[in-house]
Amino acid sequence: MSQFSIKRYLPRSLYGRAALILLVPIITIQLVVSFGFIQRLYEDVTVQMTSNMVPQLELLLNTEDSALAATAETLRLEARHGQETVRSRVRFYDLSGRAVRDTLALNFPELEAVDLVQDRKQVFITFASDQGLLNVTFPRSRVSARNPHQLLVLMLATGALMTLIAYLFLRNQLRPIRRLANAAEAFGKGQVVTYHPSGANEVRSAGGAFLNMRSRIERQTQQRTLMLSGVSHDLRTPLTRLKLGLSMQPPGKDVDALMGDVGEMENLITAFLDFARADATEELEPCDPVQLVREICDNAARAGQAVALGTMPDAGVEMKLRPMAIKRALENLTGNAVRYGTNARISLEVLETALRITVEDDGPGIPEAKREEALKPFARLDASRNQNKGSGVGLGLAIAADIARSHGGSLRLGESVALGGLSADLVLPR
């Protein structure tokens, strides 16, 4: 339990934790040395010096009134009889002053008051003697070490200087890690930024591994796109010849069935190519997702689909996106919504660090246990989504999820509160 509560207050960034690792030992050492010096060394020295003053004060107390002035001058003290007692005052932070007061009180029962506030360089004492009150004044330097804070100031100044040097060194060491993190984060959002490994050997090794991984992923994506593009091109030629040959045959039930099979194969090839291509050939560019959503809704209305706008921001939002890819993802989501339901609604919400586009329908929805499976390619959830209503091959949600991931976001499936069907949230980081 205690470990959990401590973690709540620890910095989350590597820079903050490294700074904490650096500062905690320095501050701890300074505190230990400071308190050790003040309480053990400085107070002990003060007690010893005050004890050396005790015999002189005893001699002064035992001196006759006629010889008091001469004895005080010999002892380099100021002494006079009076009727007023000095105020007993010691500053709360004056640890050596407390030692002076306590030592004098321990050795002189007749001590009335000790004033260390009236003049920081003088000690004012009042004794009760046979001749009345005796006021004694002597320099503070005779019972306390001079300039006791010099060591503390020197220690603090040295600690601050070393902390600054360590901070600069730490910043230079963490900069390559931050550059690596920024490059990895940008690649997760579909951006390729220039990165060269630098820093310590371990950071260089991690940077080289990241570059190798990025190259392999890019090469694999390109190979997948080229392969399926080639397969699509090679398959479209014989399909076109087959369609041409069937169109020249006399009309009949068998010919119509074969033409339907050819059309379905063309749709399959197009869906495979869309899934493989996703947004690999499109670059990021500033665009307004609000305008994109409105265009999707307008296009659906022209196609006779019941797609309405939900909650929308008053003003536009500029983000770096792949507009054609986002458009394709939203078209897939709205297509699924009107295929499996009667009405669909698109809403857009601007969050603090993300943009959320929600597509809802009034269809049967997807059970919670099968939502993760529904995002996989070629998933056919016949029990929850009636596949007989369309010619889908199970790639619509997978394409939308892949496009969201390429932007560093995600696709989340849930239940629509307003329409009662499926709710698909396309979350994109800002």
TIRO-508484 format. One record per residue (C-alpha): residue number from 0; x negated, y, z negated; residue in three letters. Coordinates in steps of 0.001 Angstrom, whole numbers, plus 500000, padded with zeros to 6 digits. Example, Ala and Ser with C-alpha at 12.3 -4.5 7.8 and 13.67 -1.06 7.14 Angstrom:
2
@i 0 | east 487700 | north 495500 | up 492200 | aa ala $
@i 1 | east 486330 | north 498940 | up 492860 | aa ser $
***
This chain:
430
@i 0 | east 500000 | north 500000 | up 500000 | aa met $
@i 1 | east 497202 | north 502434 | up 499114 | aa ser $
@i 2 | east 495357 | north 501680 | up 502339 | aa gln $
@i 3 | east 498493 | north 502406 | up 504326 | aa phe $
@i 4 | east 499039 | north 505737 | up 502567 | aa ser $
@i 5 | east 495417 | north 506781 | up 503188 | aa ile $
@i 6 | east 495718 | north 506033 | up 506912 | aa lys $
@i 7 | east 498632 | north 508426 | up 507154 | aa arg $
@i 8 | east 496338 | north 511358 | up 506299 | aa tyr $
@i 9 | east 493306 | north 510321 | up 508350 | aa leu $
@i 10 | east 492622 | north 512115 | up 511670 | aa pro $
@i 11 | east 493834 | north 510199 | up 514709 | aa arg $
@i 12 | east 491187 | north 511383 | up 517154 | aa ser $
@i 13 | east 487670 | north 509945 | up 517315 | aa leu $
@i 14 | east 486285 | north 513461 | up 517043 | aa tyr $
@i 15 | east 488185 | north 514134 | up 513815 | aa gly $
@i 16 | east 487162 | north 510832 | up 512260 | aa arg $
@i 17 | east 483518 | north 511317 | up 513224 | aa ala $
@i 18 | east 483589 | north 514805 | up 511704 | aa ala $
@i 19 | east 485155 | north 513354 | up 508567 | aa leu $
@i 20 | east 482417 | north 510701 | up 508354 | aa ile $
@i 21 | east 479863 | north 513480 | up 508686 | aa leu $
@i 22 | east 481342 | north 515968 | up 506222 | aa leu $
@i 23 | east 482444 | north 513657 | up 503402 | aa val $
@i 24 | east 478889 | north 512515 | up 502440 | aa pro $
@i 25 | east 477505 | north 516069 | up 502679 | aa ile $
@i 26 | east 480254 | north 517585 | up 500550 | aa ile $
@i 27 | east 480097 | north 514713 | up 498069 | aa thr $
@i 28 | east 476327 | north 515074 | up 497647 | aa ile $
@i 29 | east 476652 | north 518830 | up 497183 | aa gln $
@i 30 | east 479363 | north 518433 | up 494568 | aa leu $
@i 31 | east 477435 | north 515768 | up 492670 | aa val $
@i 32 | east 474219 | north 517794 | up 492702 | aa val $
@i 33 | east 476060 | north 521009 | up 491811 | aa ser $
@i 34 | east 477940 | north 519622 | up 488850 | aa phe $
@i 35 | east 474968 | north 517557 | up 487790 | aa gly $
@i 36 | east 472708 | north 520587 | up 487870 | aa phe $
@i 37 | east 475134 | north 522923 | up 486105 | aa ile $
@i 38 | east 476354 | north 520537 | up 483445 | aa gln $
@i 39 | east 473208 | north 518561 | up 482775 | aa arg $
@i 40 | east 470150 | north 520620 | up 483679 | aa leu $
@i 41 | east 471339 | north 524213 | up 483477 | aa tyr $
@i 42 | east 473439 | north 523752 | up 480341 | aa glu $
@i 43 | east 470657 | north 521812 | up 478619 | aa asp $
@i 44 | east 468158 | north 524559 | up 479430 | aa val $
@i 45 | east 470621 | north 527148 | up 478117 | aa thr $
@i 46 | east 471102 | north 525216 | up 474888 | aa val $
@i 47 | east 467334 | north 524944 | up 474441 | aa gln $
@i 48 | east 466742 | north 528661 | up 475052 | aa met $
@i 49 | east 469588 | north 529596 | up 472711 | aa thr $
@i 50 | east 468168 | north 527300 | up 470042 | aa ser $
@i 51 | east 464866 | north 529185 | up 470363 | aa asn $
@i 52 | east 466732 | north 532368 | up 469537 | aa met $
@i 53 | east 468246 | north 530914 | up 466359 | aa val $
@i 54 | east 465137 | north 531444 | up 464122 | aa pro $
@i 55 | east 464849 | north 535071 | up 465246 | aa gln $
@i 56 | east 468505 | north 535715 | up 464489 | aa leu $
@i 57 | east 468165 | north 533982 | up 461098 | aa glu $
@i 58 | east 465188 | north 536203 | up 460292 | aa leu $
@i 59 | east 467206 | north 539254 | up 461248 | aa leu $
@i 60 | east 470131 | north 538165 | up 459069 | aa leu $
@i 61 | east 467831 | north 537648 | up 456085 | aa asn $
@i 62 | east 466117 | north 541026 | up 456495 | aa thr $
@i 63 | east 466897 | north 543837 | up 454080 | aa glu $
@i 64 | east 468855 | north 546748 | up 455442 | aa asp $
@i 65 | east 465869 | north 549088 | up 455071 | aa ser $
@i 66 | east 463642 | north 546911 | up 457253 | aa ala $
@i 67 | east 466358 | north 545943 | up 459746 | aa leu $
@i 68 | east 465408 | north 548444 | up 462423 | aa ala $
@i 69 | east 461710 | north 547558 | up 462313 | aa ala $
@i 70 | east 462400 | north 543813 | up 462377 | aa thr $
@i 71 | east 464814 | north 544181 | up 465280 | aa ala $
@i 72 | east 462292 | north 546212 | up 467238 | aa glu $
@i 73 | east 459621 | north 543603 | up 466584 | aa thr $
@i 74 | east 461949 | north 540853 | up 467773 | aa leu $
@i 75 | east 463034 | north 543006 | up 470780 | aa arg $
@i 76 | east 466612 | north 543052 | up 469559 | aa leu $
@i 77 | east 469138 | north 545762 | up 468933 | aa glu $
@i 78 | east 470807 | north 545507 | up 465521 | aa ala $
@i 79 | east 473076 | north 547829 | up 463604 | aa arg $
@i 80 | east 475697 | north 547603 | up 460889 | aa his $
@i 81 | east 479197 | north 548596 | up 461857 | aa gly $
@i 82 | east 482842 | north 548219 | up 461043 | aa gln $
@i 83 | east 484039 | north 546952 | up 464435 | aa glu $
@i 84 | east 483756 | north 543393 | up 465638 | aa thr $
@i 85 | east 482989 | north 542812 | up 469289 | aa val $
@i 86 | east 485614 | north 540935 | up 471276 | aa arg $
@i 87 | east 484858 | north 537259 | up 471702 | aa ser $
@i 88 | east 484959 | north 536820 | up 475482 | aa arg $
@i 89 | east 483442 | north 534334 | up 477956 | aa val $
@i 90 | east 484346 | north 534080 | up 481631 | aa arg $
@i 91 | east 486120 | north 530834 | up 482536 | aa phe $
@i 92 | east 483513 | north 529947 | up 485165 | aa tyr $
@i 93 | east 480538 | north 530876 | up 482934 | aa asp $
@i 94 | east 479464 | north 527391 | up 481866 | aa leu $
@i 95 | east 476142 | north 528571 | up 480450 | aa ser $
@i 96 | east 477965 | north 531264 | up 478455 | aa gly $
@i 97 | east 480050 | north 528576 | up 476807 | aa arg $
@i 98 | east 476847 | north 526753 | up 475903 | aa ala $
@i 99 | east 475428 | north 529948 | up 474364 | aa val $
@i 100 | east 478598 | north 530564 | up 472334 | aa arg $
@i 101 | east 478871 | north 526951 | up 471122 | aa asp $
@i 102 | east 475188 | north 526744 | up 470162 | aa thr $
@i 103 | east 475348 | north 529975 | up 468161 | aa leu $
@i 104 | east 478594 | north 528910 | up 466475 | aa ala $
@i 105 | east 477006 | north 525587 | up 465518 | aa leu $
@i 106 | east 473999 | north 527250 | up 463844 | aa asn $
@i 107 | east 475655 | north 530300 | up 462258 | aa phe $
@i 108 | east 478778 | north 529816 | up 460117 | aa pro $
@i 109 | east 478857 | north 533585 | up 459638 | aa glu $
@i 110 | east 479244 | north 534198 | up 463373 | aa leu $
@i 111 | east 482296 | north 536364 | up 464063 | aa glu $
@i 112 | east 482325 | north 536879 | up 467858 | aa ala $
@i 113 | east 480242 | north 536524 | up 471035 | aa val $
@i 114 | east 480938 | north 538853 | up 473975 | aa asp $
@i 115 | east 479476 | north 537881 | up 477381 | aa leu $
@i 116 | east 481888 | north 539931 | up 479514 | aa val $
@i 117 | east 481158 | north 543549 | up 478534 | aa gln $
@i 118 | east 477774 | north 543457 | up 480270 | aa asp $
@i 119 | east 476741 | north 540447 | up 482341 | aa arg $
@i 120 | east 473083 | north 541057 | up 481515 | aa lys $
@i 121 | east 473544 | north 541447 | up 477747 | aa gln $
@i 122 | east 474777 | north 539279 | up 474856 | aa val $
@i 123 | east 476799 | north 541033 | up 472148 | aa phe $
@i 124 | east 477124 | north 539217 | up 468803 | aa ile $
@i 125 | east 478806 | north 540095 | up 465524 | aa thr $
@i 126 | east 477731 | north 538455 | up 462237 | aa phe $
@i 127 | east 479305 | north 538717 | up 458810 | aa ala $
@i 128 | east 476471 | north 539616 | up 456368 | aa ser $
@i 129 | east 476164 | north 540790 | up 452779 | aa asp $
@i 130 | east 475757 | north 544372 | up 454008 | aa gln $
@i 131 | east 478863 | north 544123 | up 456208 | aa gly $
@i 132 | east 479305 | north 543380 | up 459886 | aa leu $
@i 133 | east 476062 | north 543164 | up 461831 | aa leu $
@i 134 | east 476170 | north 543762 | up 465571 | aa asn $
@i 135 | east 473256 | north 542321 | up 467523 | aa val $
@i 136 | east 472506 | north 542850 | up 471212 | aa thr $
@i 137 | east 469791 | north 541192 | up 473300 | aa phe $
@i 138 | east 469218 | north 540423 | up 477001 | aa pro $
@i 139 | east 471098 | north 537497 | up 478471 | aa arg $
@i 140 | east 467867 | north 536305 | up 480090 | aa ser $
@i 141 | east 466569 | north 535233 | up 476663 | aa arg $
@i 142 | east 469229 | north 532516 | up 476346 | aa val $
@i 143 | east 470049 | north 531701 | up 480010 | aa ser $
@i 144 | east 467930 | north 530954 | up 483039 | aa ala $
@i 145 | east 467815 | north 533808 | up 485521 | aa arg $
@i 146 | east 469547 | north 533567 | up 488914 | aa asn $
@i 147 | east 471027 | north 530137 | up 488263 | aa pro $
@i 148 | east 473027 | north 530240 | up 491486 | aa his $
@i 149 | east 470026 | north 530491 | up 493778 | aa gln $
@i 150 | east 469687 | north 526726 | up 493999 | aa leu $
@i 151 | east 473397 | north 526350 | up 494723 | aa leu $
@i 152 | east 473348 | north 529051 | up 497398 | aa val $
@i 153 | east 470273 | north 527518 | up 498976 | aa leu $
@i 154 | east 471856 | north 524085 | up 498912 | aa met $
@i 155 | east 475110 | north 525345 | up 500424 | aa leu $
@i 156 | east 473296 | north 527302 | up 503125 | aa ala $
@i 157 | east 471153 | north 524297 | up 504017 | aa thr $
@i 158 | east 474206 | north 522041 | up 504028 | aa gly $
@i 159 | east 476085 | north 524465 | up 506314 | aa ala $
@i 160 | east 473126 | north 524670 | up 508688 | aa leu $
@i 161 | east 472736 | north 520899 | up 508839 | aa met $
@i 162 | east 476487 | north 520517 | up 509318 | aa thr $
@i 163 | east 476367 | north 522927 | up 512270 | aa leu $
@i 164 | east 473455 | north 521025 | up 513815 | aa ile $
@i 165 | east 475231 | north 517717 | up 513282 | aa ala $
@i 166 | east 478432 | north 519192 | up 514738 | aa tyr $
@i 167 | east 476650 | north 520252 | up 517929 | aa leu $
@i 168 | east 474971 | north 516864 | up 518221 | aa phe $
@i 169 | east 478242 | north 515069 | up 517542 | aa leu $
@i 170 | east 480059 | north 517130 | up 520169 | aa arg $
@i 171 | east 477459 | north 516212 | up 522774 | aa asn $
@i 172 | east 477770 | north 512545 | up 521854 | aa gln $
@i 173 | east 481576 | north 512530 | up 521979 | aa leu $
@i 174 | east 481872 | north 514508 | up 525214 | aa arg $
@i 175 | east 481096 | north 511472 | up 527445 | aa pro $
@i 176 | east 483687 | north 509420 | up 525536 | aa ile $
@i 177 | east 486271 | north 512154 | up 526061 | aa arg $
@i 178 | east 485436 | north 512333 | up 529780 | aa arg $
@i 179 | east 485843 | north 508569 | up 530029 | aa leu $
@i 180 | east 489184 | north 508737 | up 528212 | aa ala $
@i 181 | east 490393 | north 511528 | up 530522 | aa asn $
@i 182 | east 489359 | north 509572 | up 533611 | aa ala $
@i 183 | east 491124 | north 506430 | up 532343 | aa ala $
@i 184 | east 494254 | north 508411 | up 531434 | aa glu $
@i 185 | east 494309 | north 510092 | up 534840 | aa ala $
@i 186 | east 493899 | north 506735 | up 536602 | aa phe $
@i 187 | east 496803 | north 505379 | up 534565 | aa gly $
@i 188 | east 498897 | north 508232 | up 535991 | aa lys $
@i 189 | east 497820 | north 507423 | up 539541 | aa gly $
@i 190 | east 495155 | north 510130 | up 539774 | aa gln $
@i 191 | east 491541 | north 509462 | up 540731 | aa val $
@i 192 | east 489193 | north 512014 | up 539176 | aa val $
@i 193 | east 485441 | north 512207 | up 539637 | aa thr $
@i 194 | east 483608 | north 510466 | up 536819 | aa tyr $
@i 195 | east 479918 | north 509657 | up 536293 | aa his $
@i 196 | east 478821 | north 507591 | up 533259 | aa pro $
@i 197 | east 476706 | north 509533 | up 530770 | aa ser $
@i 198 | east 475834 | north 509585 | up 527090 | aa gly $
@i 199 | east 474591 | north 506713 | up 524950 | aa ala $
@i 200 | east 473926 | north 503281 | up 526429 | aa asn $
@i 201 | east 477161 | north 501847 | up 525038 | aa glu $
@i 202 | east 479200 | north 504698 | up 526545 | aa val $
@i 203 | east 477391 | north 504324 | up 529867 | aa arg $
@i 204 | east 478141 | north 500624 | up 529840 | aa ser $
@i 205 | east 481826 | north 501256 | up 529157 | aa ala $
@i 206 | east 481905 | north 503926 | up 531882 | aa gly $
@i 207 | east 480325 | north 501569 | up 534401 | aa gly $
@i 208 | east 482818 | north 498854 | up 533499 | aa ala $
@i 209 | east 485664 | north 501339 | up 533979 | aa phe $
@i 210 | east 484382 | north 502366 | up 537418 | aa leu $
@i 211 | east 484062 | north 498721 | up 538457 | aa asn $
@i 212 | east 487580 | north 497993 | up 537218 | aa met $
@i 213 | east 488981 | north 501032 | up 539025 | aa arg $
@i 214 | east 487270 | north 500010 | up 542245 | aa ser $
@i 215 | east 488621 | north 496454 | up 541990 | aa arg $
@i 216 | east 492171 | north 497693 | up 541335 | aa ile $
@i 217 | east 492030 | north 500151 | up 544230 | aa glu $
@i 218 | east 490578 | north 497498 | up 546531 | aa arg $
@i 219 | east 493217 | north 494990 | up 545470 | aa gln $
@i 220 | east 496014 | north 497522 | up 546056 | aa thr $
@i 221 | east 494682 | north 498384 | up 549489 | aa gln $
@i 222 | east 494268 | north 494740 | up 550417 | aa gln $
@i 223 | east 497809 | north 493947 | up 549260 | aa arg $
@i 224 | east 499238 | north 496826 | up 551259 | aa thr $
@i 225 | east 497233 | north 495980 | up 554384 | aa leu $
@i 226 | east 498062 | north 492291 | up 554130 | aa met $
@i 227 | east 501807 | north 492788 | up 553783 | aa leu $
@i 228 | east 501786 | north 495513 | up 556406 | aa ser $
@i 229 | east 500103 | north 493087 | up 558790 | aa gly $
@i 230 | east 502472 | north 490292 | up 557886 | aa val $
@i 231 | east 505432 | north 492621 | up 558344 | aa ser $
@i 232 | east 504159 | north 493718 | up 561746 | aa his $
@i 233 | east 503480 | north 490164 | up 562854 | aa asp $
@i 234 | east 506896 | north 488971 | up 561715 | aa leu $
@i 235 | east 508832 | north 491836 | up 563248 | aa arg $
@i 236 | east 507677 | north 490935 | up 566785 | aa thr $
@i 237 | east 509107 | north 487373 | up 566853 | aa pro $
@i 238 | east 512193 | north 488574 | up 564989 | aa leu $
@i 239 | east 512747 | north 491212 | up 567658 | aa thr $
@i 240 | east 512390 | north 488565 | up 570374 | aa arg $
@i 241 | east 514771 | north 486303 | up 568462 | aa leu $
@i 242 | east 517321 | north 489094 | up 568101 | aa lys $
@i 243 | east 517007 | north 489909 | up 571798 | aa leu $
@i 244 | east 517495 | north 486262 | up 572734 | aa gly $
@i 245 | east 520550 | north 485954 | up 570501 | aa leu $
@i 246 | east 522078 | north 489111 | up 571938 | aa ser $
@i 247 | east 521926 | north 487522 | up 575396 | aa met $
@i 248 | east 523838 | north 484456 | up 574255 | aa gln $
@i 249 | east 527596 | north 484249 | up 574651 | aa pro $
@i 250 | east 529380 | north 485598 | up 571560 | aa pro $
@i 251 | east 530379 | north 482985 | up 569026 | aa gly $
@i 252 | east 530464 | north 482113 | up 565359 | aa lys $
@i 253 | east 527049 | north 480464 | up 565415 | aa asp $
@i 254 | east 525461 | north 483401 | up 567210 | aa val $
@i 255 | east 526926 | north 485860 | up 564709 | aa asp $
@i 256 | east 525614 | north 483732 | up 561816 | aa ala $
@i 257 | east 522143 | north 483661 | up 563344 | aa leu $
@i 258 | east 522224 | north 487415 | up 563898 | aa met $
@i 259 | east 523108 | north 487827 | up 560232 | aa gly $
@i 260 | east 520140 | north 485638 | up 559259 | aa asp $
@i 261 | east 517818 | north 487743 | up 561408 | aa val $
@i 262 | east 519135 | north 490939 | up 559821 | aa gly $
@i 263 | east 518634 | north 489513 | up 556364 | aa glu $
@i 264 | east 515059 | north 488550 | up 557238 | aa met $
@i 265 | east 514405 | north 492111 | up 558403 | aa glu $
@i 266 | east 515771 | north 493441 | up 555132 | aa asn $
@i 267 | east 513534 | north 491028 | up 553204 | aa leu $
@i 268 | east 510474 | north 492135 | up 555136 | aa ile $
@i 269 | east 511318 | north 495817 | up 554511 | aa thr $
@i 270 | east 511812 | north 495167 | up 550786 | aa ala $
@i 271 | east 508505 | north 493257 | up 550541 | aa phe $
@i 272 | east 506691 | north 496083 | up 552305 | aa leu $
@i 273 | east 508238 | north 498725 | up 550027 | aa asp $
@i 274 | east 507223 | north 496756 | up 546951 | aa phe $
@i 275 | east 503666 | north 496280 | up 548204 | aa ala $
@i 276 | east 503295 | north 499862 | up 549407 | aa arg $
@i 277 | east 505006 | north 501579 | up 546459 | aa ala $
@i 278 | east 503216 | north 504954 | up 546389 | aa asp $
@i 279 | east 499719 | north 503811 | up 547344 | aa ala $
@i 280 | east 499604 | north 505994 | up 550469 | aa thr $
@i 281 | east 501007 | north 509179 | up 548906 | aa glu $
@i 282 | east 499061 | north 511844 | up 547063 | aa glu $
@i 283 | east 500187 | north 513756 | up 543993 | aa leu $
@i 284 | east 501603 | north 517195 | up 544717 | aa glu $
@i 285 | east 503535 | north 519847 | up 542764 | aa pro $
@i 286 | east 507267 | north 519368 | up 543133 | aa cys $
@i 287 | east 510525 | north 520040 | up 541325 | aa asp $
@i 288 | east 512140 | north 516814 | up 540016 | aa pro $
@i 289 | east 515387 | north 518705 | up 539412 | aa val $
@i 290 | east 515629 | north 519415 | up 543132 | aa gln $
@i 291 | east 514782 | north 515770 | up 543893 | aa leu $
@i 292 | east 517643 | north 514560 | up 541700 | aa val $
@i 293 | east 520054 | north 516965 | up 543363 | aa arg $
@i 294 | east 518975 | north 515745 | up 546814 | aa glu $
@i 295 | east 519511 | north 512121 | up 545781 | aa ile $
@i 296 | east 522992 | north 512954 | up 544534 | aa cys $
@i 297 | east 523828 | north 514878 | up 547736 | aa asp $
@i 298 | east 522574 | north 512059 | up 549961 | aa asn $
@i 299 | east 524647 | north 509525 | up 548012 | aa ala $
@i 300 | east 527736 | north 511715 | up 548371 | aa ala $
@i 301 | east 527244 | north 511935 | up 552152 | aa arg $
@i 302 | east 526975 | north 508150 | up 552237 | aa ala $
@i 303 | east 530320 | north 507861 | up 550489 | aa gly $
@i 304 | east 528874 | north 506692 | up 547154 | aa gln $
@i 305 | east 530407 | north 507823 | up 543850 | aa ala $
@i 306 | east 527256 | north 509339 | up 542341 | aa val $
@i 307 | east 527703 | north 512414 | up 540125 | aa ala $
@i 308 | east 525295 | north 514739 | up 538349 | aa leu $
@i 309 | east 525126 | north 514529 | up 534575 | aa gly $
@i 310 | east 523188 | north 516743 | up 532170 | aa thr $
@i 311 | east 520658 | north 518899 | up 534036 | aa met $
@i 312 | east 518317 | north 521705 | up 532916 | aa pro $
@i 313 | east 519221 | north 525246 | up 533870 | aa asp $
@i 314 | east 515868 | north 525973 | up 535517 | aa ala $
@i 315 | east 513571 | north 523915 | up 537679 | aa gly $
@i 316 | east 510519 | north 522066 | up 536384 | aa val $
@i 317 | east 507206 | north 521911 | up 538253 | aa glu $
@i 318 | east 505289 | north 518661 | up 537901 | aa met $
@i 319 | east 502643 | north 516807 | up 539868 | aa lys $
@i 320 | east 504408 | north 513785 | up 541311 | aa leu $
@i 321 | east 504614 | north 511651 | up 544430 | aa arg $
@i 322 | east 507970 | north 512942 | up 545638 | aa pro $
@i 323 | east 508641 | north 510222 | up 548215 | aa met $
@i 324 | east 507862 | north 507504 | up 545660 | aa ala $
@i 325 | east 510095 | north 509081 | up 542993 | aa ile $
@i 326 | east 512802 | north 509462 | up 545611 | aa lys $
@i 327 | east 512489 | north 505800 | up 546542 | aa arg $
@i 328 | east 512704 | north 504760 | up 542879 | aa ala $
@i 329 | east 515825 | north 506855 | up 542277 | aa leu $
@i 330 | east 517434 | north 505600 | up 545465 | aa glu $
@i 331 | east 516865 | north 502026 | up 544308 | aa asn $
@i 332 | east 518376 | north 502788 | up 540901 | aa leu $
@i 333 | east 521406 | north 504592 | up 542322 | aa thr $
@i 334 | east 521806 | north 501888 | up 544944 | aa gly $
@i 335 | east 521911 | north 499236 | up 542243 | aa asn $
@i 336 | east 524314 | north 501377 | up 540204 | aa ala $
@i 337 | east 526908 | north 501740 | up 542988 | aa val $
@i 338 | east 526385 | north 498145 | up 544146 | aa arg $
@i 339 | east 527201 | north 496609 | up 540785 | aa tyr $
@i 340 | east 529558 | north 499321 | up 539534 | aa gly $
@i 341 | east 532121 | north 501802 | up 540776 | aa thr $
@i 342 | east 530728 | north 505101 | up 539514 | aa asn $
@i 343 | east 527186 | north 506249 | up 538812 | aa ala $
@i 344 | east 525741 | north 509300 | up 537127 | aa arg $
@i 345 | east 522235 | north 510842 | up 537210 | aa ile $
@i 346 | east 520987 | north 513000 | up 534324 | aa ser $
@i 347 | east 517644 | north 514733 | up 533773 | aa leu $
@i 348 | east 516223 | north 515793 | up 530426 | aa glu $
@i 349 | east 512987 | north 517725 | up 529850 | aa val $
@i 350 | east 511268 | north 516510 | up 526683 | aa leu $
@i 351 | east 508233 | north 517967 | up 524943 | aa glu $
@i 352 | east 505713 | north 515645 | up 526602 | aa thr $
@i 353 | east 507779 | north 513776 | up 529184 | aa ala $
@i 354 | east 510563 | north 513975 | up 531732 | aa leu $
@i 355 | east 513445 | north 511510 | up 531511 | aa arg $
@i 356 | east 515731 | north 510749 | up 534454 | aa ile $
@i 357 | east 518701 | north 508538 | up 533504 | aa thr $
@i 358 | east 520835 | north 506599 | up 535987 | aa val $
@i 359 | east 524024 | north 505136 | up 534494 | aa glu $
@i 360 | east 526823 | north 503021 | up 535946 | aa asp $
@i 361 | east 530078 | north 501431 | up 534845 | aa asp $
@i 362 | east 529158 | north 497910 | up 535974 | aa gly $
@i 363 | east 528689 | north 494751 | up 533896 | aa pro $
@i 364 | east 525225 | north 495826 | up 532728 | aa gly $
@i 365 | east 522355 | north 493514 | up 531768 | aa ile $
@i 366 | east 522165 | north 491670 | up 528442 | aa pro $
@i 367 | east 519402 | north 492894 | up 526156 | aa glu $
@i 368 | east 517671 | north 489496 | up 526210 | aa ala $
@i 369 | east 517318 | north 489644 | up 530024 | aa lys $
@i 370 | east 516305 | north 493272 | up 530529 | aa arg $
@i 371 | east 512594 | north 492557 | up 530483 | aa glu $
@i 372 | east 513063 | north 489773 | up 533018 | aa glu $
@i 373 | east 515111 | north 492099 | up 535222 | aa ala $
@i 374 | east 512045 | north 494319 | up 535739 | aa leu $
@i 375 | east 510040 | north 491455 | up 537223 | aa lys $
@i 376 | east 509833 | north 491084 | up 541024 | aa pro $
@i 377 | east 512421 | north 488797 | up 542671 | aa phe $
@i 378 | east 514468 | north 488543 | up 539469 | aa ala $
@i 379 | east 518061 | north 487402 | up 540181 | aa arg $
@i 380 | east 520287 | north 487768 | up 537131 | aa leu $
@i 381 | east 523457 | north 486159 | up 538442 | aa asp $
@i 382 | east 524997 | north 485828 | up 534999 | aa ala $
@i 383 | east 525052 | north 489567 | up 534367 | aa ser $
@i 384 | east 524809 | north 491240 | up 537783 | aa arg $
@i 385 | east 526944 | north 489894 | up 540610 | aa asn $
@i 386 | east 524485 | north 489356 | up 543452 | aa gln $
@i 387 | east 527259 | north 488671 | up 545932 | aa asn $
@i 388 | east 528052 | north 492392 | up 546010 | aa lys $
@i 389 | east 524913 | north 493221 | up 547964 | aa gly $
@i 390 | east 521948 | north 491877 | up 549847 | aa ser $
@i 391 | east 519339 | north 492643 | up 547199 | aa gly $
@i 392 | east 516318 | north 490406 | up 546781 | aa val $
@i 393 | east 515513 | north 491385 | up 543191 | aa gly $
@i 394 | east 512929 | north 494084 | up 543993 | aa leu $
@i 395 | east 514858 | north 497321 | up 543313 | aa gly $
@i 396 | east 514113 | north 497561 | up 539587 | aa leu $
@i 397 | east 510596 | north 496151 | up 540080 | aa ala $
@i 398 | east 509771 | north 498861 | up 542646 | aa ile $
@i 399 | east 511134 | north 501588 | up 540367 | aa ala $
@i 400 | east 509154 | north 500230 | up 537385 | aa ala $
@i 401 | east 505985 | north 500009 | up 539489 | aa asp $
@i 402 | east 506373 | north 503628 | up 540631 | aa ile $
@i 403 | east 506954 | north 504754 | up 537041 | aa ala $
@i 404 | east 503816 | north 502922 | up 535856 | aa arg $
@i 405 | east 501743 | north 504445 | up 538669 | aa ser $
@i 406 | east 502685 | north 507875 | up 537276 | aa his $
@i 407 | east 501747 | north 506814 | up 533727 | aa gly $
@i 408 | east 505395 | north 506411 | up 532723 | aa gly $
@i 409 | east 507852 | north 503562 | up 532275 | aa ser $
@i 410 | east 511316 | north 502304 | up 533213 | aa leu $
@i 411 | east 513568 | north 501437 | up 530279 | aa arg $
@i 412 | east 516848 | north 499592 | up 530536 | aa leu $
@i 413 | east 519685 | north 500003 | up 528070 | aa gly $
@i 414 | east 523431 | north 500300 | up 527755 | aa glu $
@i 415 | east 525262 | north 503394 | up 528927 | aa ser $
@i 416 | east 527243 | north 504957 | up 526096 | aa val $
@i 417 | east 529324 | north 507133 | up 528410 | aa ala $
@i 418 | east 530090 | north 504679 | up 531254 | aa leu $
@i 419 | east 529641 | north 501348 | up 529494 | aa gly $
@i 420 | east 527386 | north 499773 | up 532104 | aa gly $
@i 421 | east 523631 | north 499761 | up 532633 | aa leu $
@i 422 | east 521464 | north 502748 | up 531719 | aa ser $
@i 423 | east 518064 | north 503017 | up 533446 | aa ala $
@i 424 | east 515661 | north 505656 | up 532054 | aa asp $
@i 425 | east 512783 | north 506688 | up 534312 | aa leu $
@i 426 | east 510314 | north 508320 | up 531893 | aa val $
@i 427 | east 507457 | north 510334 | up 533439 | aa leu $
@i 428 | east 504743 | north 512088 | up 531356 | aa pro $
@i 429 | east 504371 | north 515838 | up 531835 | aa arg $
***
